[in-house]
Amino acid sequence: MIDTRSARLTALLICGLILFGTLVAAGATLTPDPTRNDFPNEDDLIAGDVATGDRVTIGGRVVSTDPLVIEADPTFEDPIELTITNVGSAVSIGDEIVVHGTLTDERTIRATGNYAREPWELYYMYAVSAIAGLWVLSRFLRGWQLDRSTGGFRPRANERGDRSGGDR
């Protein structure tokens, strides 16, 4: 058992570095793989890794509906506009849409599937996640306290004086 504060901090730092290193290594090895339903996206399109006739999955904001044009935002490049044909659902300007289809020319995709969402839905997802995170943090803080001598956590004493871990 690690009992000193410096040993705990060293172990935490080592674990954090290992986690960061494995995440970077995993990200560096990822490439689109249609056999796993992982298709090229807007970054691959900009890099020139996609040929006409390849299947792609592109996401973006609708900027025009007749014809349907989306603005895709590659990670390290300026936004690009793509024309989408054969879309099965109605979309409005400003909607976020993800399109799966075949690249028919360098800026046109023939859709085989798509889904759209209103812009507020993304903010709603973040708000609900933040509220849930704060709830979990409050539950943790009500049941545990920091032991400054060891730098670890221990169960809080409840009203009866025992250290059973809080309200159960």
C-alpha positions as CSV (number, residue, x, y, z in Angstrom):
1,M,0.0,0.0,0.0
2,I,1.3,3.5,-0.8
3,D,1.1,5.5,2.4
4,T,3.1,8.7,1.8
5,R,1.9,11.7,0.0
6,S,4.9,11.9,-2.3
7,A,4.5,8.2,-3.3
8,R,0.8,8.7,-4.0
9,L,1.5,11.8,-6.2
10,T,4.2,10.0,-8.0
11,A,2.0,7.0,-8.7
12,L,-0.8,9.3,-9.8
13,L,1.5,11.1,-12.2
14,I,2.9,7.9,-13.6
15,C,-0.7,6.5,-14.2
16,G,-1.7,9.8,-15.8
17,L,1.3,9.7,-18.2
18,I,0.6,6.1,-19.1
19,L,-3.0,6.9,-19.8
20,F,-2.1,10.0,-21.9
21,G,0.6,8.0,-23.8
22,T,-1.8,5.1,-24.7
23,L,-4.5,7.6,-25.8
24,V,-2.0,9.3,-28.1
25,A,-0.7,6.0,-29.4
26,A,-4.2,4.7,-30.1
27,G,-5.2,7.9,-31.9
28,A,-2.1,7.8,-34.1
29,T,-2.9,4.3,-35.3
30,L,-6.5,4.9,-36.3
31,T,-7.3,4.9,-40.0
32,P,-10.7,4.7,-41.8
33,D,-11.7,1.0,-42.1
34,P,-14.9,0.3,-44.0
35,T,-14.9,-3.3,-42.8
36,R,-15.6,-1.9,-39.3
37,N,-18.1,0.7,-40.6
38,D,-15.5,3.4,-40.0
39,F,-15.6,5.5,-43.1
40,P,-13.4,8.5,-44.3
41,N,-14.6,11.9,-43.1
42,E,-14.1,15.5,-44.0
43,D,-10.4,15.4,-42.8
44,D,-9.7,12.5,-45.1
45,L,-11.5,14.3,-47.9
46,I,-9.3,17.5,-47.5
47,A,-6.1,15.3,-47.3
48,G,-6.9,13.7,-50.6
49,D,-7.2,10.2,-49.1
50,V,-10.7,9.7,-50.7
51,A,-11.3,8.9,-54.3
52,T,-14.5,9.3,-56.3
53,G,-16.8,6.3,-55.7
54,D,-15.6,5.8,-52.1
55,R,-18.1,5.7,-49.2
56,V,-17.8,8.6,-46.7
57,T,-19.4,9.8,-43.6
58,I,-19.4,13.6,-43.4
59,G,-21.0,15.9,-40.8
60,G,-21.7,19.6,-41.1
61,R,-24.2,22.5,-40.8
62,V,-26.8,23.0,-43.4
63,V,-26.2,26.3,-45.3
64,S,-28.7,25.8,-48.2
65,T,-31.6,23.5,-48.9
66,D,-32.1,23.8,-52.6
67,P,-29.7,22.1,-53.5
68,L,-28.7,20.8,-50.1
69,V,-25.3,22.2,-49.2
70,I,-23.5,21.6,-45.9
71,E,-20.5,23.3,-44.4
72,A,-18.1,20.7,-43.1
73,D,-15.4,21.9,-40.7
74,P,-12.2,19.8,-41.0
75,T,-10.0,19.7,-37.9
76,F,-7.0,21.7,-39.3
77,E,-8.4,23.4,-42.4
78,D,-10.9,26.0,-43.4
79,P,-14.5,24.9,-43.6
80,I,-15.6,23.4,-47.0
81,E,-19.0,23.3,-48.6
82,L,-20.3,20.0,-50.0
83,T,-23.4,19.4,-52.1
84,I,-25.6,16.5,-50.9
85,T,-28.0,14.6,-53.2
86,N,-30.6,11.9,-52.5
87,V,-31.4,13.0,-48.9
88,G,-34.4,11.3,-47.5
89,S,-35.4,13.6,-44.7
90,A,-36.4,17.3,-44.5
91,V,-33.7,19.6,-43.1
92,S,-33.6,23.3,-42.4
93,I,-30.9,25.9,-42.7
94,G,-28.8,25.8,-39.5
95,D,-29.5,22.1,-38.7
96,E,-26.5,19.8,-38.0
97,I,-26.6,16.8,-40.3
98,V,-24.4,13.7,-40.7
99,V,-24.5,12.1,-44.1
100,H,-23.3,8.7,-45.1
101,G,-23.0,8.1,-48.8
102,T,-20.8,7.8,-51.9
103,L,-18.5,10.6,-53.2
104,T,-19.6,11.3,-56.7
105,D,-17.1,14.1,-57.4
106,E,-14.7,16.0,-55.2
107,R,-17.5,18.2,-53.6
108,T,-20.7,16.1,-54.1
109,I,-22.0,13.2,-52.0
110,R,-24.9,10.9,-53.0
111,A,-26.5,10.1,-49.6
112,T,-27.5,6.5,-48.7
113,G,-28.3,7.5,-45.1
114,N,-28.4,10.6,-42.9
115,Y,-29.6,12.0,-39.6
116,A,-30.2,15.6,-38.6
117,R,-30.5,17.4,-35.3
118,E,-31.5,20.8,-34.2
119,P,-28.7,23.0,-33.0
120,W,-30.1,23.2,-29.4
121,E,-29.9,19.4,-29.0
122,L,-26.1,19.5,-28.6
123,Y,-26.4,22.1,-25.9
124,Y,-29.1,20.1,-24.1
125,M,-26.8,17.0,-24.1
126,Y,-24.0,19.0,-22.6
127,A,-26.3,20.6,-19.9
128,V,-27.7,17.2,-18.9
129,S,-24.2,15.7,-18.7
130,A,-22.9,18.6,-16.6
131,I,-25.8,18.3,-14.2
132,A,-25.2,14.6,-13.9
133,G,-21.5,15.2,-13.3
134,L,-22.2,17.7,-10.5
135,W,-24.7,15.3,-8.9
136,V,-22.0,12.5,-8.8
137,L,-19.4,14.9,-7.5
138,S,-21.8,16.0,-4.7
139,R,-22.6,12.4,-3.8
140,F,-18.8,11.7,-3.6
141,L,-18.1,14.8,-1.4
142,R,-21.0,13.9,0.9
143,G,-19.6,10.4,1.5
144,W,-15.9,10.9,1.5
145,Q,-13.3,13.4,2.9
146,L,-9.7,14.2,2.1
147,D,-7.2,12.8,4.6
148,R,-4.5,15.5,4.5
149,S,-1.9,13.4,6.3
150,T,-1.9,10.7,3.6
151,G,-3.3,12.6,0.6
152,G,-6.0,9.9,0.2
153,F,-9.8,9.8,0.8
154,R,-11.5,8.2,3.7
155,P,-15.2,7.7,4.4
156,R,-16.9,10.6,6.3
157,A,-18.3,9.9,9.8
158,N,-22.0,10.0,9.7
159,E,-24.4,11.3,12.3
160,R,-24.1,8.2,14.5
161,G,-20.3,8.5,14.6
162,D,-19.4,5.4,12.6
163,R,-17.3,5.5,9.4
164,S,-19.6,3.3,7.3
165,G,-19.3,5.5,4.2
166,G,-22.3,7.9,4.5
167,D,-25.9,7.4,3.7
168,R,-26.9,3.9,2.5
